[in-house]
Amino acid sequence: MGRWYNRGAVLAGCVGALLGLAAGPALGDAGAYLRKPDDWYRGEDALQIAAHVLSYQAPGGGWPKNVDTTAAPYTGDPAKLRPTFDNSATTDELRFLARVHAATGTARFGQAVGKGLDYILQAQYPTGGWPQSYPPGTGYPRHITFNDSAMVRLMQFLREVAADERYEFVGAARRRAARVAFDRGIQCILRCQIKVNGRLTAWCAQHDERDYRPRPARSYELASLSGAESVGVVRLLMSLKDPSPEVVRAVDAAVTWFREAALRGIKVVPKEDPEAPNGRDREVVEDPAAPLLWARFYEIATNRPIFCDRDGVPKRRLADIGYERRNGYAWLGTWPQTLLEKEYPRWRARQAAPTAKPGRPAE
């Protein structure tokens, strides 16, 4: 199989380097064990953890979120497990079981990986995206979900299945299907990129599963341009080998938007507040020397930051929303900083090199 990806980027993806949000696996989650040496996966500890992980696989093939699937076996009713792609669920469990299968050849672990892969492939919409959960239901989880890098993680996993020899056990047909699904995902990403006054900008955290429009999620997550989730999307596009002109154009436009959307001269600081529930609060203060910040959400028409309480009414300042949401959500961050300062310049130099050959996102 030819190299239709950047190997370094794929390996980085296994530990979350391609993602826009810096939320790594918690100790005890399946993802926390993915850096172990190959020999470790043959040992008793790995086999016991794999058995625990396997017990949490829902009948449809996925895993639930916010559950330590490694510490003890699931003893409840399998029908009550609610599989999802949110919060790194499903992909890290599949990676872990694949490592154990590669080391031991144990059939049940390999079969579980095949079942989980089929679940991911089945969940992809005809438009190329994935919902947050499958079956998608009728609420906001049905939308194409970039939020918390859900779709990016799925696509990273599918690329690994298609390209990494460790997954040969799933069969040639599944690996080809993973490759096709990845390509369709890239095309979906390109179609979701939001245009404002004829210019490509960034992505919303959710998009309509039928027509790619930006869509809201929870009451305080309005349809908007995302200063966080868009970073992971751009990194995925930049990881493609021989990117097409459409991909290059999408990356360049998003980087231009990140630069225009940067917030200068402010920083978020904690402050003592005896009247606050926890005795502390957050506030935005002026600081000319502060590093650049980006808002989690920007109003599409104006490119102005949005802050929102659970009432769904957008506000212009962090101070304008209530204590609970002000302190319970990542409204401002430095998410694109490394992308702009280091990764994009290196990537752009490669595109300008004489050896660069424009091609499709994947072959």
C-alpha positions as CSV (number, residue, x, y, z in Angstrom):
1,M,0.0,0.0,0.0
2,G,1.4,3.4,-1.0
3,R,2.0,6.2,1.5
4,W,-1.0,8.5,1.2
5,Y,-0.4,10.0,4.6
6,N,2.4,11.6,6.7
7,R,3.7,8.8,8.9
8,G,5.0,11.1,11.6
9,A,1.6,12.8,11.8
10,V,-0.2,9.5,12.1
11,L,2.1,8.4,14.9
12,A,1.5,11.7,16.6
13,G,-2.2,11.3,16.2
14,C,-2.1,8.2,18.4
15,V,-1.2,10.4,21.3
16,G,-3.4,13.3,20.4
17,A,-1.0,15.6,18.7
18,L,-3.3,16.3,15.8
19,L,-6.1,17.4,18.0
20,G,-7.2,20.9,18.7
21,L,-7.9,20.4,22.4
22,A,-5.2,19.3,24.7
23,A,-7.3,16.7,26.5
24,G,-5.2,13.6,26.9
25,P,-6.4,10.3,28.3
26,A,-6.9,10.1,32.0
27,L,-4.9,7.5,33.9
28,G,-6.6,4.2,33.7
29,D,-8.3,4.9,30.3
30,A,-7.4,2.6,27.4
31,G,-5.5,5.5,25.8
32,A,-3.1,5.7,28.7
33,Y,-1.6,2.3,27.7
34,L,-1.0,3.0,24.0
35,R,2.7,4.0,24.5
36,K,3.7,0.7,26.1
37,P,6.4,-1.4,24.3
38,D,5.2,-4.3,22.2
39,D,6.3,-6.9,24.7
40,W,4.1,-5.5,27.4
41,Y,1.0,-6.4,25.4
42,R,1.9,-10.1,25.8
43,G,1.9,-9.9,29.6
44,E,-0.8,-10.8,32.1
45,D,-1.5,-7.1,32.9
46,A,-2.3,-6.3,29.3
47,L,-4.5,-9.4,28.9
48,Q,-6.5,-8.6,32.0
49,I,-7.0,-5.0,30.9
50,A,-8.0,-6.2,27.5
51,A,-10.6,-8.5,29.0
52,H,-12.0,-5.6,31.0
53,V,-12.1,-3.4,27.9
54,L,-13.8,-6.1,25.9
55,S,-16.5,-6.4,28.5
56,Y,-17.6,-2.8,27.9
57,Q,-18.1,-3.2,24.1
58,A,-21.7,-2.5,23.4
59,P,-23.6,-5.0,21.2
60,G,-23.4,-2.5,18.3
61,G,-19.6,-2.4,18.5
62,G,-18.7,0.8,20.3
63,W,-17.8,1.9,23.8
64,P,-19.4,4.3,26.4
65,K,-17.7,7.5,27.4
66,N,-16.6,8.8,30.8
67,V,-16.1,5.3,32.1
68,D,-12.8,3.6,33.1
69,T,-13.0,0.5,30.8
70,T,-9.7,-0.8,32.1
71,A,-10.0,-1.2,35.8
72,A,-12.6,-3.9,36.2
73,P,-15.0,-5.9,34.1
74,Y,-18.5,-4.6,33.2
75,T,-21.1,-6.7,35.0
76,G,-24.3,-5.0,34.0
77,D,-26.7,-5.5,31.1
78,P,-24.8,-5.0,27.8
79,A,-28.0,-3.5,26.3
80,K,-27.6,-0.6,28.7
81,L,-24.2,0.4,27.4
82,R,-24.4,3.6,25.3
83,P,-21.6,3.7,22.7
84,T,-20.3,7.0,21.5
85,F,-17.4,8.7,19.7
86,D,-17.3,11.5,22.2
87,N,-14.5,12.1,24.7
88,S,-12.2,9.7,22.9
89,A,-14.5,6.7,23.5
90,T,-14.3,3.7,21.1
91,T,-11.1,4.6,19.2
92,D,-8.7,4.2,22.1
93,E,-10.3,0.9,23.1
94,L,-10.0,-0.4,19.5
95,R,-6.3,0.7,19.4
96,F,-5.6,-1.0,22.6
97,L,-7.3,-4.3,21.6
98,A,-5.5,-4.2,18.3
99,R,-2.1,-3.9,20.1
100,V,-3.0,-6.9,22.3
101,H,-4.1,-8.9,19.3
102,A,-1.0,-8.1,17.4
103,A,1.1,-9.3,20.3
104,T,-0.9,-12.4,21.2
105,G,-3.0,-13.4,18.2
106,T,-6.0,-13.9,20.5
107,A,-9.0,-14.2,18.2
108,R,-11.6,-12.6,20.5
109,F,-9.6,-9.4,20.6
110,G,-9.2,-9.3,16.9
111,Q,-12.9,-10.0,16.4
112,A,-13.8,-7.1,18.7
113,V,-11.7,-4.8,16.7
114,G,-13.4,-5.9,13.5
115,K,-16.8,-5.4,15.1
116,G,-15.8,-1.9,16.3
117,L,-14.4,-0.9,12.9
118,D,-17.6,-2.0,11.2
119,Y,-19.5,0.1,13.8
120,I,-17.5,3.2,12.8
121,L,-17.9,2.5,9.0
122,Q,-21.7,2.1,9.5
123,A,-22.0,5.3,11.4
124,Q,-20.5,7.5,8.6
125,Y,-23.2,9.6,6.8
126,P,-23.6,9.6,3.0
127,T,-22.3,13.2,3.2
128,G,-19.0,11.9,4.7
129,G,-19.2,13.0,8.3
130,W,-19.9,11.2,11.6
131,P,-22.3,12.0,14.4
132,Q,-21.2,12.3,18.0
133,S,-23.0,9.0,18.8
134,Y,-24.4,6.2,16.8
135,P,-27.3,5.5,16.4
136,P,-27.5,9.3,16.1
137,G,-31.0,9.9,17.5
138,T,-32.8,13.2,16.9
139,G,-30.9,15.6,19.2
140,Y,-27.7,17.6,18.5
141,P,-25.4,14.5,18.7
142,R,-26.8,13.6,15.2
143,H,-24.8,16.4,13.6
144,I,-21.5,16.0,12.0
145,T,-19.3,16.5,15.1
146,F,-15.9,18.2,15.2
147,N,-16.6,19.1,18.8
148,D,-13.8,17.7,21.1
149,S,-12.2,16.3,17.9
150,A,-14.6,13.4,17.6
151,M,-14.5,13.2,13.8
152,V,-10.8,13.9,13.6
153,R,-10.2,11.0,16.0
154,L,-12.3,8.6,13.9
155,M,-10.5,9.6,10.7
156,Q,-7.1,9.2,12.4
157,F,-8.1,5.7,13.4
158,L,-9.4,4.8,9.9
159,R,-6.2,6.0,8.4
160,E,-4.2,3.8,10.8
161,V,-6.4,0.8,9.9
162,A,-5.8,1.4,6.2
163,A,-2.1,2.0,6.4
164,D,-0.6,0.2,9.4
165,E,0.3,-3.4,8.9
166,R,-0.8,-4.1,12.5
167,Y,-4.4,-4.1,11.2
168,E,-3.9,-6.6,8.4
169,F,-5.9,-9.1,10.5
170,V,-9.2,-7.2,9.8
171,G,-8.9,-8.2,6.2
172,A,-8.3,-6.4,2.9
173,A,-12.0,-5.5,2.4
174,R,-12.2,-3.6,5.7
175,R,-9.0,-1.9,5.1
176,R,-10.1,-0.7,1.7
177,A,-13.4,0.5,3.3
178,A,-11.5,2.4,5.9
179,R,-9.5,4.1,3.2
180,V,-12.6,5.1,1.2
181,A,-14.3,6.4,4.4
182,F,-11.2,8.5,5.2
183,D,-11.3,10.0,1.7
184,R,-15.0,10.8,2.1
185,G,-14.3,12.4,5.4
186,I,-11.8,14.7,3.8
187,Q,-14.3,15.8,1.2
188,C,-16.8,16.4,4.0
189,I,-14.4,18.6,5.9
190,L,-13.8,20.7,2.8
191,R,-17.5,21.1,2.2
192,C,-18.1,22.1,5.8
193,Q,-15.6,24.9,5.8
194,I,-17.6,28.1,6.3
195,K,-17.6,30.9,3.8
196,V,-18.2,34.5,5.0
197,N,-18.6,37.1,2.3
198,G,-17.1,34.7,-0.2
199,R,-14.0,33.8,1.8
200,L,-13.3,30.5,3.4
201,T,-12.8,30.7,7.2
202,A,-12.9,27.9,9.7
203,W,-15.4,25.3,11.0
204,C,-18.2,25.1,13.4
205,A,-18.0,22.5,16.2
206,Q,-21.0,20.8,14.6
207,H,-22.4,20.8,11.0
208,D,-25.6,19.6,9.5
209,E,-25.4,16.0,8.4
210,R,-27.3,16.7,5.2
211,D,-26.2,20.1,3.9
212,Y,-23.1,20.9,5.9
213,R,-24.5,24.1,7.5
214,P,-23.0,25.1,10.9
215,R,-25.3,23.9,13.7
216,P,-25.7,24.5,17.4
217,A,-25.2,21.8,20.1
218,R,-25.9,22.5,23.8
219,S,-27.7,25.7,24.7
220,Y,-24.5,27.6,25.2
221,E,-22.8,26.1,22.1
222,L,-24.2,28.2,19.3
223,A,-23.7,27.9,15.6
224,S,-20.4,29.7,15.2
225,L,-16.8,29.6,14.0
226,S,-14.6,27.5,16.4
227,G,-11.3,28.8,17.5
228,A,-10.6,25.4,19.1
229,E,-12.0,22.5,17.1
230,S,-10.8,24.1,13.8
231,V,-7.2,23.5,14.9
232,G,-7.6,19.8,14.9
233,V,-9.3,19.9,11.5
234,V,-6.4,21.9,10.0
235,R,-3.8,19.6,11.5
236,L,-5.5,16.7,9.9
237,L,-5.5,18.4,6.5
238,M,-1.9,19.3,7.0
239,S,-1.0,15.7,7.7
240,L,-2.0,14.6,4.2
241,K,0.8,13.6,1.8
242,D,0.7,15.4,-1.5
243,P,-2.4,17.4,-0.6
244,S,-4.8,18.5,-3.4
245,P,-5.1,22.2,-4.3
246,E,-8.4,22.2,-2.5
247,V,-6.8,21.0,0.7
248,V,-4.0,23.6,0.4
249,R,-6.5,26.3,-0.1
250,A,-8.6,25.2,2.9
251,V,-5.5,25.2,5.2
252,D,-4.3,28.6,4.0
253,A,-7.7,30.1,4.4
254,A,-8.1,28.7,7.9
255,V,-4.7,30.0,9.0
256,T,-5.6,33.4,7.7
257,W,-8.7,33.3,9.7
258,F,-6.9,32.3,12.9
259,R,-4.6,35.2,12.5
260,E,-7.4,37.6,12.0
261,A,-9.4,36.2,14.9
262,A,-6.5,36.4,17.4
263,L,-7.3,38.4,20.6
264,R,-4.5,40.7,21.7
265,G,-3.6,42.3,24.9
266,I,-5.8,40.3,27.3
267,K,-5.4,37.3,29.5
268,V,-7.7,35.2,31.8
269,V,-6.7,35.2,35.4
270,P,-8.1,33.6,38.5
271,K,-9.2,35.9,41.3
272,E,-10.1,35.4,44.9
273,D,-13.9,36.0,45.5
274,P,-15.2,35.1,48.9
275,E,-18.8,35.4,47.6
276,A,-18.2,32.8,44.8
277,P,-19.2,29.2,45.5
278,N,-15.6,28.0,45.5
279,G,-14.1,31.2,46.7
280,R,-12.6,31.9,43.3
281,D,-13.6,33.3,39.9
282,R,-12.2,34.0,36.5
283,E,-11.8,37.4,34.9
284,V,-10.3,38.9,31.7
285,V,-7.7,41.6,32.3
286,E,-5.7,43.8,30.0
287,D,-2.0,42.9,29.5
288,P,-0.1,44.2,26.5
289,A,2.5,41.5,27.0
290,A,0.0,38.6,27.1
291,P,0.3,35.8,24.5
292,L,-2.4,35.7,21.8
293,L,-5.7,34.2,22.8
294,W,-8.6,32.8,20.8
295,A,-12.2,32.4,21.6
296,R,-13.9,29.0,21.6
297,F,-16.7,30.5,19.5
298,Y,-17.0,33.4,17.1
299,E,-20.1,34.9,15.6
300,I,-20.1,33.9,12.0
301,A,-21.3,37.3,10.5
302,T,-19.0,39.5,12.6
303,N,-16.1,37.4,13.7
304,R,-16.7,38.7,17.3
305,P,-16.2,36.3,20.3
306,I,-19.3,34.7,21.8
307,F,-19.8,33.8,25.4
308,C,-23.1,32.2,26.5
309,D,-25.0,31.0,29.5
310,R,-27.4,28.1,29.4
311,D,-30.1,30.4,28.3
312,G,-28.6,30.5,24.8
313,V,-28.2,34.3,24.7
314,P,-24.8,35.3,23.2
315,K,-22.8,37.9,25.1
316,R,-19.7,39.8,24.1
317,R,-17.6,39.4,27.3
318,L,-16.7,36.6,29.6
319,A,-17.8,38.9,32.5
320,D,-21.3,39.1,31.0
321,I,-22.2,35.5,31.6
322,G,-22.9,33.8,35.0
323,Y,-20.5,32.2,37.4
324,E,-21.4,28.6,36.5
325,R,-20.6,28.8,32.8
326,R,-17.8,31.4,33.2
327,N,-15.9,28.9,35.3
328,G,-17.2,25.7,33.9
329,Y,-16.1,25.9,30.2
330,A,-13.0,26.7,28.2
331,W,-14.1,29.9,26.5
332,L,-10.6,31.3,25.7
333,G,-7.4,29.5,24.9
334,T,-4.1,29.4,22.9
335,W,-5.2,26.5,20.8
336,P,-3.8,27.6,17.4
337,Q,-0.6,29.0,18.8
338,T,1.8,26.2,18.0
339,L,0.1,25.6,14.6
340,L,0.7,29.2,13.6
341,E,4.2,29.6,15.0
342,K,5.7,26.3,14.0
343,E,3.6,23.7,12.2
344,Y,2.1,25.8,9.5
345,P,5.3,27.5,8.4
346,R,7.0,24.1,8.1
347,W,4.0,22.7,6.1
348,R,3.9,25.8,3.8
349,A,7.6,25.4,3.0
350,R,7.0,21.8,2.0
351,Q,4.2,22.9,-0.3
352,A,6.5,25.4,-2.0
353,A,9.4,23.0,-2.4
354,P,10.0,21.8,-6.0
355,T,9.4,18.2,-5.0
356,A,5.8,18.9,-3.9
357,K,3.3,17.2,-6.2
358,P,-0.4,18.2,-5.9
359,G,-2.6,15.2,-5.6
360,R,-5.8,13.9,-4.0
361,P,-6.1,13.8,-0.2
362,A,-5.8,10.0,-0.4
363,E,-5.4,7.5,-3.2
